[in-house]
Amino acid sequence: MKVLITGGAGFIGSHIAEHYQGIAEEIRVLDNLRTGYKKNLDGLKVTFIEGSITDRELVAKAVEGVDYIFHMAAMVSVPESMQKPRETVDLNVNGLLTVLEEASKAGVKKVVLASSAAIYGDNPIVPKVETMYPEPKSPYGITKLDGEYYMEMFRTTGQVNTGCCRFFNVFGPRQDPKGAYAAAVPIFMEKAIKGEDITVFGDGEQTRDFIYVKDIVGGLTYVAEHPEVTGCITWVTAVRSPSTTSPISSSKPQAPLPRFCTCPSELAM
Ligand SMILES: NC(=O)c1ccc[n+]([C@@H]2O[C@H](COP(=O)([O-])OP(=O)(O)OC[C@H]3O[C@@H](n4cnc5c(N)ncnc54)[C@H](O)[C@@H]3O)[C@@H](O)[C@H]2O)c1
């Protein structure tokens, strides 16, 4: 089995690369290091291709002979996407289209897309289910939803099999606490390790869903390797912080692995 991970030098992509060590015959990573780091792949056996998903020639080379593609490469920040909507479309929509077109030509078995709970916008209803009306509020969310539609179109027109996973807040090792738009968990962890105060914005009563990166990888690889699992899967969270006024460490994971389903009635949080 050969796999390609776009954005494989990033946080989640590097865990997919780690998962396939000793399992896949070849693990290719296509990454332009926009927000990822080569050091995330230290000690891992991968073929690293430096460049962008918007470079068709490079993508065509990267997908050659590959069985599964994990498409993680994206403009990943909601605030940055608000400032750069055109660049967001270029990366998250045009980049994905290039990957899908070249995957189709190369006879790739399946493409799996990292989508996001951002497609739900500010909808306060929980649990989130696939049938909810999408109300994305940012170029990031809009382009992730666009991506889901293109994935489904390529599948239903027989061009290449696809599956989308909508992640909530992912946490775990190698998550960058330094970026301008870093997620809360790595910032909290870094400050805790240094013995510094942790700042919680708002009134502390807000809630968030978190899922451990290795659970996400378990689900992504399942979706890739099971041709019958298609469409969009909303990730059932593994850890819910009741509110940030309660310590997160008291929130034990509800389930060791995420459950995923294509039917909302199967969802139970
Ligand atoms: N981390 C989360 O909580 C979360 C939640 C929802 C969805 N996602 C999605 O999961 C995916 C991975 O996120 P992450 O947290 O690992 O982010 P990340 O920033 O660590 O990884 C993204 C990777 O994509 C690469 N990249 C960006 N533009 C590229 C381009 N044009 N060509 C090639 N590579 C490019 C970056 O350099 C980086 O290595 C993203 O698509 C993101 O939108 C993440």
The ligand as an SDF file (V2000), in Angstrom:
LIG
                    3D

 44 48  0  0  0  0  0  0  0  0999 V2000
   -6.3900   20.8800   14.2020 N   0  0  0  0  0  0  0  0  0  0  0  0
   -7.7100   20.9580   14.2760 C   0  0  0  0  0  0  0  0  0  0  0  0
   -8.2770   21.0840   15.3810 O   0  0  0  0  0  0  0  0  0  0  0  0
   -8.5490   20.8720   13.0350 C   0  0  0  0  0  0  0  0  0  0  0  0
   -9.9470   20.9750   13.1560 C   0  0  0  0  0  0  0  0  0  0  0  0
  -10.7320   20.8970   12.0080 C   0  0  0  0  0  0  0  0  0  0  0  0
  -10.1360   20.6690   10.7640 C   0  0  0  0  0  0  0  0  0  0  0  0
   -8.7650   20.5980   10.6790 N   0  0  0  0  0  0  0  0  0  0  0  0
   -8.1820   20.3930    9.3380 C   0  0  0  0  0  0  0  0  0  0  0  0
   -7.2380   19.3460    9.4100 O   0  0  0  0  0  0  0  0  0  0  0  0
   -6.1800   19.5730    8.4740 C   0  0  0  0  0  0  0  0  0  0  0  0
   -4.8350   19.4930    9.1720 C   0  0  0  0  0  0  0  0  0  0  0  0
   -4.8100   20.4990   10.1880 O   0  0  0  0  0  0  0  0  0  0  0  0
   -3.6000   20.6430   11.2070 P   0  0  0  0  0  0  0  0  0  0  0  0
   -4.1690   21.0390   12.5180 O   0  0  0  0  0  0  0  0  0  0  0  0
   -2.7040   19.4620   11.1160 O   0  0  0  0  0  0  0  0  0  0  0  0
   -2.8890   21.9490   10.6080 O   0  0  0  0  0  0  0  0  0  0  0  0
   -1.3620   22.1950   10.2190 P   0  0  0  0  0  0  0  0  0  0  0  0
   -1.2480   23.6340    9.8960 O   0  0  0  0  0  0  0  0  0  0  0  0
   -0.4590   21.6590   11.2620 O   0  0  0  0  0  0  0  0  0  0  0  0
   -1.2240   21.3070    8.9060 O   0  0  0  0  0  0  0  0  0  0  0  0
   -1.5680   21.7770    7.6260 C   0  0  0  0  0  0  0  0  0  0  0  0
   -0.4000   21.4460    6.7200 C   0  0  0  0  0  0  0  0  0  0  0  0
   -0.7230   21.8410    5.3770 O   0  0  0  0  0  0  0  0  0  0  0  0
    0.4350   22.4250    4.8070 C   0  0  0  0  0  0  0  0  0  0  0  0
    0.0410   23.2780    3.6980 N   0  0  0  0  0  0  0  0  0  0  0  0
   -0.6230   24.4700    3.7280 C   0  0  0  0  0  0  0  0  0  0  0  0
   -0.7890   24.9470    2.4960 N   0  0  0  0  0  0  0  0  0  0  0  0
   -0.2390   24.0380    1.6530 C   0  0  0  0  0  0  0  0  0  0  0  0
   -0.0810   23.9690    0.2470 C   0  0  0  0  0  0  0  0  0  0  0  0
   -0.5360   24.9550   -0.5550 N   0  0  0  0  0  0  0  0  0  0  0  0
    0.5300   22.9020   -0.2910 N   0  0  0  0  0  0  0  0  0  0  0  0
    1.0060   21.9040    0.5000 C   0  0  0  0  0  0  0  0  0  0  0  0
    0.9020   21.9270    1.8410 N   0  0  0  0  0  0  0  0  0  0  0  0
    0.2920   22.9710    2.4110 C   0  0  0  0  0  0  0  0  0  0  0  0
    1.0680   23.2010    5.9410 C   0  0  0  0  0  0  0  0  0  0  0  0
    2.4090   23.5410    5.7200 O   0  0  0  0  0  0  0  0  0  0  0  0
    0.8760   22.2110    7.0940 C   0  0  0  0  0  0  0  0  0  0  0  0
    1.9680   21.3080    7.1850 O   0  0  0  0  0  0  0  0  0  0  0  0
   -6.4580   20.9450    7.8460 C   0  0  0  0  0  0  0  0  0  0  0  0
   -7.1000   20.7470    6.5980 O   0  0  0  0  0  0  0  0  0  0  0  0
   -7.4130   21.5980    8.8320 C   0  0  0  0  0  0  0  0  0  0  0  0
   -8.2670   22.5400    8.2140 O   0  0  0  0  0  0  0  0  0  0  0  0
   -7.9670   20.6920   11.7760 C   0  0  0  0  0  0  0  0  0  0  0  0
  1  2  1  0
  2  3  2  0
  2  4  1  0
  4  5  1  0
  4 44  2  0
  5  6  2  0
  6  7  1  0
  7  8  2  0
  8  9  1  0
  8 44  1  0
  9 10  1  0
  9 42  1  0
 10 11  1  0
 11 12  1  0
 11 40  1  0
 12 13  1  0
 13 14  1  0
 14 15  2  0
 14 16  1  0
 14 17  1  0
 17 18  1  0
 18 19  2  0
 18 20  1  0
 18 21  1  0
 21 22  1  0
 22 23  1  0
 23 24  1  0
 23 38  1  0
 24 25  1  0
 25 26  1  0
 25 36  1  0
 26 27  1  0
 26 35  1  0
 27 28  2  0
 28 29  1  0
 29 30  1  0
 29 35  2  0
 30 31  1  0
 30 32  2  0
 32 33  1  0
 33 34  2  0
 34 35  1  0
 36 37  1  0
 36 38  1  0
 38 39  1  0
 40 41  1  0
 40 42  1  0
 42 43  1  0
M  CHG  2   8   1  16  -1
M  END
$$$$
